[in-house]
């Protein structure tokens, strides 16, 4: 339990003040996690502040006539150790004043202490600059418009309307499921430059409907919506409304309904667009617009608005569901508190909460949100750089400075000015430098394992296709799929009456030619010479027909297992020369074939195959590790995949062309890697066609070098410069 210092060296600056709540403020009682709270609201500016019952009682004592010290002594007498300390009173007055909820007869000294009113614009401008990827501009007050719309939609804004909406969306999803491949393949056309204009228009309209949903439901429960504006989300314009009046609602379910209102309206648009898309022919403009609406209203809602790690709808819904207000800010405060307590050993560090359950929530959310923020920074920056390199570079530099360098500046300022560090400032500075240098040493100098991964498919070294040798009717199938055959074993036998009749006729012609040749030899040598040529020609014809007849029996080219189509399915069918029958695979000699993108394969050519090792695990038996004996990378990248299972259509990770029905032509050229398993691994790695996870063990090197190298390769893969 932290000891809270009762007195503050700055108390003399505020003790004689006579503040009071502004007359127009409103107070709402709410309950969070079984505890009562009071929410103070300024309706004119939609500023809010949450107070505990003790803090609210203290603020209620500030009536403009009573001094701060008098109110504090009364609170101290009633609540004892639970009363706010002098430091907490100063913080409370400062924050209420900043939120424009408190009127104070300020003096120059007090104004310097609180720094408040006139700094609001500066703070807002700084916030906009820090969030260059997300900034807002107010346009007008939509409250009167929403007041007209709400009565029209009121019959649907209840639980029965919600169930009807749920059924409507579920029915649209049910109809779309059989069209999944068509939907997925249409993304390329949707993001093509020719469709950017329609996509932008549909995005703005659907987001306007989304924000209308927030506003209408907020009005439905008695809230005010004083602001409609536009914000830039990663250089993409989008509308917004200020529905923060719902924060004063006593019911958390109403607050959650307002948070979900935008997604409800937008998913209804997506469901309607789905039905339009299914009902219109491909190539029609309305068909494409409906697809755009599904993509923007569906994907953006699920990936962004519903994501609780971003301060959009999902974040506020989660905050109300968990009954943890100011979740993002307090999670950051919890991480800061833990650093102050365990790293800098500050005994007086005050946590944002003392409830164990809430502490766990704040800690978990703080870690996840911080990690996601870093991920979002890199992913969005790389995406924008891939589309507009110059703008993406500016965004990367600016946002990187705001998100990472500014916190370092704040840390330096905290170390230099934080009063509780006065007696231990040197120790805190040394601790910070040691942590920084230790972290830099850990990631920049100490070698660490370097692993690269790929997905491969087991492939037979000896794999041959079996084809029909001559036109005929399949009479007998000697084997079925999965049977083992030896070289020369018959697979199917065909019949060709035409060839049989041609052989009979040719033999009759040969007999006739031989008889004529004998007669001519006895009577006329010149005629005999011609007859001998005739005999030779007919003999060659018979040999040709017999060779064709021998091909009616299709035989195995080598030892192996019959895979692919079942030959027995061909019995009774007329087969043409060259038609595929099946494949024969020698399972005793297999290898693994995998793919590496052009940027990912650079390390192979830089260090050579002799300096790294390969380990493989079959998807069917992941507990067993198999060593790769030899690795061969084809020098030239190619777009044709060595196996269909490596592409999207076959369940792989390589994106294939939309116009390739076989699923074996990649969008981008790939390097083909062949890995031979160790001797005993040939029978353990799996049967041909099974998936294998490959792990390349490269020479150890510091993590910083690995990260820089991977980031460099990632940028190369995303940016064409």
C-alpha positions in Angstrom: 0.0 0.0 0.0 1.4 3.4 -1.0 1.8 6.1 1.6 0.1 9.2 0.4 1.9 12.4 1.6 -0.7 14.6 3.2 1.0 18.0 2.7 2.3 19.8 -0.4 4.9 22.5 -0.7 2.7 24.3 -3.2 -0.4 24.4 -0.9 0.1 28.1 -0.1 -0.6 29.0 -3.7 -4.1 27.6 -3.7 -5.2 27.6 0.0 -6.9 31.0 -0.2 -8.7 30.5 -3.5 -12.5 30.4 -3.5 -13.4 28.3 -6.6 -16.9 27.0 -7.5 -18.4 24.8 -10.1 -19.7 26.8 -13.1 -23.5 27.3 -12.8 -24.3 25.5 -16.1 -22.4 22.3 -15.2 -24.5 19.1 -14.9 -23.8 16.1 -12.6 -24.8 12.5 -13.3 -24.5 9.6 -10.9 -23.0 6.4 -12.4 -21.8 3.0 -11.1 -18.6 1.4 -12.1 -17.6 -2.1 -10.8 -19.9 -1.8 -7.9 -18.7 1.7 -6.9 -20.6 5.0 -7.2 -19.1 7.9 -9.2 -20.2 11.3 -10.2 -19.7 12.6 -13.8 -19.5 16.4 -14.1 -20.4 17.7 -17.6 -20.2 21.1 -19.3 -23.0 20.9 -21.9 -21.6 23.9 -23.8 -18.2 22.2 -24.6 -19.0 18.5 -23.8 -16.2 18.4 -21.3 -16.4 15.7 -18.7 -14.8 14.8 -15.4 -15.3 11.7 -13.2 -15.3 12.1 -9.4 -15.4 9.7 -6.5 -18.0 10.3 -3.9 -15.4 11.9 -1.5 -14.0 14.0 -4.3 -17.5 15.1 -5.3 -18.3 16.1 -1.7 -15.1 18.1 -1.6 -16.0 19.9 -4.9 -19.5 20.5 -3.6 -18.0 22.4 -0.6 -16.4 24.8 -3.0 -19.3 27.3 -3.3 -17.2 30.5 -4.2 -17.4 31.7 -0.6 -15.5 28.9 1.2 -11.7 28.8 0.6 -9.9 25.6 -0.6 -8.3 25.2 2.8 -11.6 25.4 4.6 -13.2 22.9 2.3 -10.2 20.6 2.7 -10.3 20.7 6.5 -14.0 19.9 6.5 -13.3 16.9 4.2 -10.4 15.9 6.4 -12.5 16.0 9.5 -15.3 13.8 7.9 -13.2 11.2 6.1 -9.9 11.1 7.8 -7.3 9.1 5.9 -9.7 8.7 3.0 -9.9 12.4 2.4 -7.9 13.9 -0.6 -4.4 15.0 0.2 -3.2 18.5 -0.6 -1.4 17.2 -3.8 -4.6 15.5 -4.9 -6.7 18.7 -4.2 -4.3 20.7 -6.3 -4.5 18.2 -9.1 -8.3 18.0 -8.9 -8.7 21.8 -9.1 -6.2 22.0 -12.0 -8.0 19.3 -14.0 -11.5 20.7 -13.4 -10.3 24.2 -14.4 -8.6 22.8 -17.5 -11.9 21.1 -18.4 -13.7 24.4 -18.0 -15.8 23.0 -15.2 -14.5 25.3 -12.4 -14.6 29.0 -12.0 -11.6 30.5 -10.2 -10.8 34.0 -9.1 -7.2 33.6 -10.3 -4.2 35.6 -9.3 -1.0 35.8 -11.4 0.6 33.2 -9.1 -2.3 30.9 -9.3 -2.5 31.3 -13.0 1.1 30.4 -13.3 0.5 27.3 -11.2 -2.5 26.0 -13.0 -1.5 27.4 -16.5 -4.8 26.8 -17.7 -7.5 28.4 -19.8 -5.5 30.0 -22.6 -3.4 26.8 -23.1 -6.3 24.7 -24.3 -5.9 25.8 -27.9 -2.2 25.1 -27.8 -2.8 21.6 -26.4 -5.3 20.8 -29.0 -3.0 22.0 -31.8 -0.2 19.9 -30.3 -2.5 16.9 -30.2 -3.4 17.4 -33.9 0.3 17.6 -34.8 1.2 14.5 -32.9 -1.6 12.6 -34.6 -0.9 13.8 -38.1 -2.4 10.5 -39.4 -5.6 11.3 -37.5 -6.7 14.9 -37.2 -10.1 16.6 -37.0 -11.7 19.8 -38.4 -15.1 20.9 -37.1 -17.7 21.8 -39.7 -21.2 22.5 -38.2 -23.7 21.7 -35.4 -25.9 18.7 -36.6 -28.1 18.6 -33.5 -31.2 20.2 -35.3 -30.8 17.8 -38.2 -30.6 14.7 -36.0 -33.6 16.0 -34.0 -35.7 15.7 -37.3 -34.2 12.3 -38.2 -34.6 10.6 -34.8 -38.5 10.4 -34.7 -38.5 8.8 -38.2 -36.2 6.0 -37.1 -37.5 5.7 -33.5 -39.8 2.7 -34.3 -36.6 0.7 -35.2 -34.4 1.9 -32.3 -35.4 -0.8 -29.8 -34.7 -4.4 -29.1 -37.1 -5.7 -31.8 -35.4 -3.4 -34.3 -32.0 -4.9 -33.2 -33.2 -8.4 -33.7 -34.5 -7.5 -37.2 -31.2 -5.9 -38.0 -29.4 -9.0 -36.8 -31.5 -11.3 -39.0 -31.0 -9.0 -42.0 -27.2 -9.0 -41.7 -27.1 -12.8 -41.0 -29.2 -13.4 -44.1 -26.8 -11.3 -46.2 -23.8 -13.2 -44.9 -25.6 -16.5 -45.6 -26.1 -15.5 -49.2 -22.5 -14.3 -49.6 -20.8 -17.4 -48.3 -21.1 -19.4 -51.6 -19.6 -16.3 -53.4 -16.5 -16.0 -51.2 -14.0 -16.7 -54.0 -15.7 -14.1 -56.2 -15.7 -11.6 -53.4 -12.0 -12.2 -52.7 -10.9 -12.0 -56.3 -12.8 -8.7 -56.8 -10.6 -6.8 -54.3 -8.0 -6.1 -57.0 -10.5 -4.4 -59.2 -11.9 -2.4 -56.3 -8.6 -0.9 -55.3 -7.5 -0.3 -58.9 -6.8 3.4 -59.7 -9.8 3.5 -62.1 -12.1 2.8 -59.2 -10.6 5.3 -56.7 -13.2 8.0 -57.4 -16.2 5.7 -56.8 -14.4 4.1 -53.8 -13.8 7.5 -52.2 -17.4 8.6 -52.7 -18.8 5.4 -51.3 -16.4 5.6 -48.3 -17.5 9.1 -47.4 -21.2 8.3 -47.8 -21.1 5.1 -45.7 -19.0 6.8 -43.0 -21.6 9.7 -43.0 -24.3 7.1 -42.4 -22.0 5.5 -39.7 -21.7 8.8 -37.8 -25.5 9.4 -38.3 -26.0 6.2 -36.4 -24.0 7.5 -33.4 -25.9 10.8 -33.4 -29.4 9.4 -33.8 -29.0 6.8 -31.0 -27.4 9.5 -28.8 -30.5 11.7 -29.5 -32.8 8.7 -28.9 -31.6 8.6 -25.2 -31.6 12.4 -24.7 -28.0 13.4 -25.5 -26.9 16.4 -27.5 -24.7 16.1 -30.6 -23.0 19.5 -31.0 -20.4 18.8 -33.5 -20.0 17.3 -37.0 -16.7 17.5 -38.8 -14.2 15.8 -41.0 -11.1 13.9 -40.0 -8.2 12.5 -41.9 -7.5 8.9 -41.3 -4.1 8.1 -42.9 -4.7 10.8 -45.6 -8.3 9.5 -46.2 -11.1 12.0 -45.4 -13.9 10.7 -43.2 -16.8 12.4 -41.3 -17.3 12.3 -37.5 -19.8 13.4 -34.9 -19.2 14.3 -31.3 -21.6 12.0 -29.4 -19.6 12.3 -26.1 -22.8 13.4 -24.4 -23.5 9.7 -23.9 -20.7 9.6 -21.3 -23.1 11.2 -18.9 -25.8 8.4 -19.4 -26.3 6.5 -16.2 -26.9 3.2 -18.0 -23.8 1.6 -19.4 -26.0 -0.3 -21.9 -27.1 3.0 -23.4 -23.6 4.2 -23.6 -22.6 1.0 -25.4 -25.6 1.3 -27.8 -24.4 4.8 -28.8 -20.9 3.3 -29.3 -22.2 0.5 -31.5 -24.7 2.7 -33.3 -22.3 3.6 -36.1 -21.4 0.0 -36.8 -25.1 -1.1 -36.7 -26.0 1.5 -39.3 -22.9 0.8 -41.5 -23.4 -3.0 -41.4 -27.0 -2.5 -42.4 -25.7 -0.6 -45.5 -23.2 -3.4 -46.2 -26.0 -6.0 -46.0 -28.2 -4.0 -48.3 -25.3 -3.6 -50.7 -24.7 -7.4 -50.6 -28.3 -8.0 -51.8 -27.8 -5.4 -54.6 -24.5 -7.0 -55.6 -26.1 -10.4 -55.8 -29.0 -9.1 -57.9 -27.0 -7.1 -60.5 -25.0 -8.5 -63.4 -21.2 -8.3 -63.3 -19.8 -5.3 -65.2 -22.8 -3.1 -64.2 -21.9 0.2 -62.5 -24.4 -0.5 -59.7 -22.8 -3.9 -59.2 -19.4 -2.3 -58.7 -20.7 0.4 -56.4 -22.4 -2.2 -54.3 -19.2 -4.1 -54.0 -17.4 -0.9 -52.9 -20.0 -0.4 -50.2 -19.6 -4.0 -48.9 -15.8 -3.6 -48.9 -15.7 -0.2 -47.1 -18.7 -0.7 -44.8 -17.9 -4.3 -43.9 -14.1 -4.5 -43.8 -13.5 -1.1 -42.3 -16.1 -1.6 -39.6 -14.7 -5.0 -38.5 -11.0 -4.1 -38.8 -11.0 -0.6 -37.4 -14.3 0.5 -35.7 -14.7 -2.7 -33.8 -11.0 -2.9 -32.8 -10.8 -2.1 -29.1 -7.1 -1.4 -29.3 -7.8 1.8 -31.3 -9.8 4.7 -29.9 -12.8 4.1 -32.1 -16.1 2.5 -31.4 -14.8 -0.9 -30.1 -12.6 0.9 -27.5 -15.6 2.8 -25.9 -17.8 -0.3 -26.0 -15.1 -2.3 -24.2 -14.5 0.4 -21.7 -18.2 0.5 -20.8 -18.5 -3.3 -20.8 -15.6 -3.6 -18.4 -16.7 -0.6 -16.5 -13.3 1.0 -16.7 -13.6 4.6 -18.0 -10.6 6.3 -19.6 -9.2 2.9 -20.4 -6.4 4.1 -22.7 -5.2 6.9 -20.5 -5.4 5.0 -17.3 -3.6 2.0 -18.9 -0.8 4.2 -19.8 -0.8 5.6 -16.3 -0.6 2.1 -14.9 2.5 1.3 -17.0 4.0 4.6 -15.9 3.2 3.9 -12.3 4.9 0.5 -12.4 8.0 2.0 -14.0 8.1 4.7 -11.3 7.6 2.2 -8.5 9.8 -0.7 -9.6 12.5 1.1 -11.7 12.9 4.5 -10.0 11.8 3.3 -6.6 9.4 6.2 -5.9 7.5 5.3 -2.7 4.9 8.0 -3.2 3.9 7.0 -6.8 0.1 6.9 -6.9 -1.5 4.2 -9.1 -4.5 5.0 -11.3 -6.5 2.4 -9.4 -6.3 0.3 -6.2 -8.8 -2.4 -7.2 -6.9 -5.7 -8.1 -9.3 -6.6 -10.9 -9.1 -3.2 -12.5 -5.2 -3.2 -12.1 -5.1 -6.4 -14.2 -7.3 -5.0 -16.9 -5.3 -1.8 -17.1 -2.0 -3.6 -17.2 -3.1 -6.1 -19.9 -4.7 -3.5 -22.0 -1.7 -1.1 -21.7 0.7 -3.8 -23.0 -1.6 -4.9 -25.9 -2.4 -1.3 -26.9 1.3 -0.3 -26.9 2.3 -3.3 -29.0 -0.5 -2.7 -31.4 0.4 1.0 -31.7 3.9 0.0 -32.8 2.5 -2.5 -35.2 0.1 0.0 -36.6 2.8 2.6 -37.1 4.9 0.3 -39.2 2.1 -1.3 -41.2 0.4 2.0 -42.1 3.6 3.7 -42.9 4.8 0.9 -45.2 1.4 0.8 -46.9 1.4 4.6 -47.6 5.0 4.5 -48.7 4.0 1.7 -51.1 1.4 3.9 -52.7 2.8 7.4 -52.3 6.5 7.1 -51.3 7.2 10.8 -50.5 4.0 11.3 -48.4 4.7 8.0 -46.6 8.2 9.1 -45.8 7.0 12.4 -44.4 4.4 10.6 -42.3 7.0 8.1 -41.0 9.4 10.8 -39.9 6.8 13.0 -38.4 4.8 10.3 -36.6 8.0 8.5 -35.5 9.2 11.7 -33.9 5.9 12.4 -32.2 5.3 8.9 -31.0 8.8 7.9 -30.0 11.1 11.0 -29.7 8.6 13.2 -27.8 8.1 10.6 -25.1 11.9 10.6 -24.6 11.8 14.3 -24.3 9.0 14.1 -21.7 11.1 11.5 -19.8 14.0 13.9 -19.8 11.8 16.7 -18.6 10.3 14.5 -15.9 13.8 13.5 -14.7 14.9 17.1 -14.5 11.8 18.6 -12.8 9.7 16.0 -11.0 9.6 17.1 -7.3 9.6 13.6 -5.7 12.9 13.0 -7.5 14.6 15.9 -5.8 16.6 13.8 -3.4 17.3 10.9 -5.8 17.6 12.7 -9.2 21.2 11.6 -9.8 20.2 8.0 -9.1 17.2 8.3 -11.5 19.3 9.8 -14.3 22.0 7.1 -13.9 19.3 4.4 -13.8 17.7 5.8 -17.0 21.1 5.9 -18.8 22.0 2.4 -17.7 18.6 1.1 -18.9 19.1 2.8 -22.3 22.6 1.7 -22.7 21.8 -1.8 -21.5 18.9 -2.1 -23.9 21.1 -0.8 -26.8 23.8 -3.3 -25.9 21.3 -6.1 -25.7 19.9 -5.6 -29.1 22.9 -4.0 -30.9 25.9 -6.0 -29.7 24.9 -9.4 -28.3 24.5 -12.1 -31.0 21.1 -13.7 -31.1 19.6 -16.6 -33.1 18.5 -15.5 -36.6 15.7 -17.6 -38.0 13.8 -17.4 -41.3 10.7 -19.4 -42.1 8.9 -20.7 -45.1 6.2 -23.2 -46.0 6.9 -26.0 -48.4 5.3 -29.1 -50.0 6.7 -32.6 -50.2 7.5 -33.5 -53.7 8.7 -36.7 -55.3 12.1 -36.6 -57.0 10.7 -39.2 -59.5 7.3 -38.2 -60.5 5.9 -39.0 -63.9 2.6 -38.5 -65.6 0.9 -41.5 -67.3 -0.8 -40.7 -70.6 -2.9 -42.5 -73.2 -0.6 -43.8 -76.0 -3.1 -44.1 -78.8 -6.8 -43.5 -79.3 -9.0 -46.3 -78.1 -11.7 -47.5 -75.7 -10.6 -48.3 -72.1 -11.4 -51.9 -71.4 -9.5 -52.8 -68.2 -8.0 -50.8 -65.3 -5.3 -53.0 -63.7 -4.7 -50.6 -60.7 -6.5 -48.1 -58.6 -5.3 -44.8 -57.1 -3.0 -45.6 -54.2 -1.7 -48.9 -55.5 2.0 -49.6 -55.8 3.3 -50.5 -59.2 6.7 -51.6 -60.6 8.3 -50.3 -63.8 6.5 -51.9 -66.8 3.4 -53.0 -64.9 0.2 -52.4 -66.9 -2.1 -49.6 -65.6 -4.9 -49.7 -68.2 -5.6 -51.7 -71.3 -7.5 -50.1 -74.3 -9.0 -51.6 -77.4 -9.0 -50.1 -80.9 -11.1 -52.0 -83.5 -9.8 -49.7 -86.2 -6.2 -50.6 -85.5 -7.0 -54.4 -85.3 -8.8 -54.3 -88.7 -5.9 -52.2 -90.1 -3.5 -54.9 -89.0 -5.5 -57.7 -90.6 -5.7 -55.7 -93.8 -2.0 -54.9 -93.8 -1.1 -58.6 -93.3 -3.3 -59.6 -96.2 -1.6 -57.0 -98.3 1.7 -58.3 -97.3 0.8 -61.9 -98.3 -0.4 -60.6 -101.6 2.8 -58.5 -102.1 5.0 -61.5 -101.2 3.2 -63.7 -103.8 3.6 -61.1 -106.5 7.3 -60.6 -105.6 7.9 -64.4 -106.0 6.1 -64.5 -109.3 8.0 -61.5 -110.6 11.3 -62.9 -109.6 10.8 -65.9 -111.8 9.4 -63.9 -114.8 10.8 -60.3 -114.9 13.6 -59.0 -112.7 12.5 -55.3 -113.2 9.0 -56.1 -112.0 10.5 -58.1 -109.1 12.4 -55.0 -107.9 9.2 -53.0 -107.7 7.5 -55.9 -105.9 10.2 -56.1 -103.3 9.8 -52.4 -102.5 6.1 -53.0 -102.1 6.9 -55.8 -99.6 9.2 -53.6 -97.6 6.6 -50.8 -97.5 3.8 -53.1 -96.3 6.2 -54.7 -93.7 6.9 -51.2 -92.3 3.2 -50.4 -92.2 2.6 -53.6 -90.2 5.4 -52.7 -87.7 3.9 -49.2 -87.2 0.4 -50.7 -86.6 1.8 -53.2 -84.2 3.6 -50.5 -82.3 0.4 -48.5 -82.1 -1.4 -51.6 -80.8 1.3 -52.2 -78.1 0.6 -48.7 -76.8 -3.0 -49.7 -76.0 -1.5 -51.2 -72.9 -0.4 -48.2 -70.7 2.4 -49.2 -68.4 4.1 -47.7 -65.3 7.2 -45.7 -66.3 9.0 -46.6 -63.0 8.4 -48.0 -59.5 6.1 -46.0 -57.4 2.5 -45.3 -56.2 -0.4 -44.4 -58.4 -1.7 -40.9 -57.4 -4.1 -38.4 -58.9 -7.1 -39.6 -60.9 -8.3 -43.1 -60.4 -7.7 -45.2 -63.6 -10.8 -47.3 -63.0 -13.0 -44.3 -63.6 -11.9 -44.4 -67.3 -13.3 -47.9 -68.0 -15.7 -47.8 -70.9 -14.7 -44.3 -72.0 -13.2 -43.3 -75.3 -9.7 -42.0 -74.7 -7.6 -39.9 -77.0 -3.9 -40.0 -77.4 -2.2 -37.7 -74.9 -5.1 -37.8 -72.3 -3.8 -38.0 -68.7 -4.5 -41.2 -66.9 -2.7 -40.7 -63.5 0.7 -40.1 -62.0 3.2 -42.5 -60.6 5.2 -41.1 -57.7 8.2 -42.8 -56.1 7.7 -42.1 -52.4 11.0 -43.6 -51.4 12.8 -40.5 -52.9 11.2 -37.2 -51.9 12.3 -33.6 -51.4 10.6 -30.4 -50.1 10.0 -27.5 -52.5 9.3 -24.1 -50.9 9.2 -20.5 -52.1 11.0 -17.4 -51.0 10.0 -13.9 -52.1 12.7 -11.9 -54.0 13.4 -9.8 -51.0 13.4 -12.7 -48.5 15.8 -14.8 -50.6 18.6 -12.2 -50.5 20.2 -13.8 -47.4 20.7 -17.1 -49.2 22.9 -15.5 -51.9 24.7 -13.3 -49.3 25.8 -16.0 -46.9 25.7 -19.2 -49.0 24.0 -22.5 -48.2 27.0 -23.9 -46.4 26.6 -21.3 -43.6 23.1 -22.1 -42.5 21.1 -25.1 -41.6 17.5 -26.1 -42.3 15.0 -27.9 -40.0 11.7 -29.1 -41.2 8.5 -30.3 -39.5 5.6 -32.0 -41.2 2.2 -30.5 -40.6 0.9 -34.1 -40.1 3.6 -34.8 -37.4 4.8 -31.4 -36.0 6.5 -33.0 -33.0 9.2 -34.6 -35.2 12.0 -32.4 -36.5 13.8 -33.4 -39.7 17.1 -32.0 -40.9 17.6 -30.8 -44.4 20.8 -32.2 -45.9 21.2 -30.1 -49.0 19.6 -26.9 -50.2 19.4 -25.6 -53.7 17.8 -22.3 -54.7 17.0 -21.7 -58.4 19.1 -18.7 -59.4 16.2 -17.0 -61.3 12.9 -16.0 -59.8 9.8 -17.4 -61.6 6.1 -16.8 -61.5 5.0 -20.3 -62.1 4.6 -22.3 -58.9 6.1 -25.8 -58.6 3.0 -27.0 -56.8 -0.6 -25.6 -56.6 -0.6 -26.2 -52.9 1.8 -23.2 -52.5 -0.7 -20.7 -53.9 -3.8 -19.1 -52.3 -6.2 -21.4 -54.1 -4.4 -24.5 -52.7 -4.3 -23.1 -49.2 -0.8 -21.7 -49.4 0.6 -18.2 -48.7 1.6 -17.0 -52.2 -0.9 -14.7 -53.9 -1.8 -15.9 -57.4 -3.2 -14.1 -60.4 -7.0 -13.7 -60.5 -7.2 -14.9 -64.1 -5.2 -18.1 -63.4 -7.8 -20.8 -62.9 -5.2 -23.4 -62.1 -3.8 -21.4 -59.2 -0.2 -21.9 -60.2 0.8 -18.5 -61.5 2.0 -16.1 -58.8 1.5 -12.3 -58.9 5.1 -11.7 -58.1 8.1 -13.8 -59.1 9.4 -16.2 -56.4 12.6 -18.1 -55.8 12.1 -21.9 -55.7 14.0 -23.7 -53.0 14.6 -27.5 -53.0 15.6 -29.1 -49.8 16.7 -32.8 -49.6 15.8 -34.4 -46.2 18.3 -36.5 -44.3 18.5 -40.2 -45.3 16.1 -41.5 -42.7 14.0 -38.3 -43.1 12.7 -39.3 -46.6 10.1 -41.6 -45.1 9.3 -39.2 -42.2 8.9 -35.9 -43.9 5.5 -37.1 -45.4 3.9 -38.2 -48.5 4.0 -36.1 -51.7 1.6 -33.2 -51.5 1.8 -32.8 -47.7 2.8 -29.4 -46.2 6.0 -28.9 -44.4 7.2 -25.9 -42.2 10.8 -25.0 -42.9 13.0 -23.1 -40.5 16.4 -21.7 -41.7 19.0 -21.3 -39.0 21.2 -18.4 -40.1 24.4 -17.3 -38.3 23.8 -15.5 -35.1 23.9 -11.7 -35.1 22.5 -8.9 -32.9 18.8 -8.3 -32.9 19.2 -4.7 -34.1 20.9 -5.8 -37.2 18.2 -8.4 -37.9 15.5 -5.8 -37.5 17.1 -3.3 -39.7 17.7 -5.9 -42.4 14.1 -7.2 -42.3 12.7 -3.7 -42.3 15.0 -2.8 -45.3 13.7 -5.9 -47.1 10.1 -5.2 -46.2 10.4 -1.6 -47.5 12.0 -3.0 -50.7 9.1 -5.4 -51.1 6.5 -2.6 -50.6 8.1 0.4 -52.3 9.1 0.6 -55.9 12.0 3.1 -55.9 
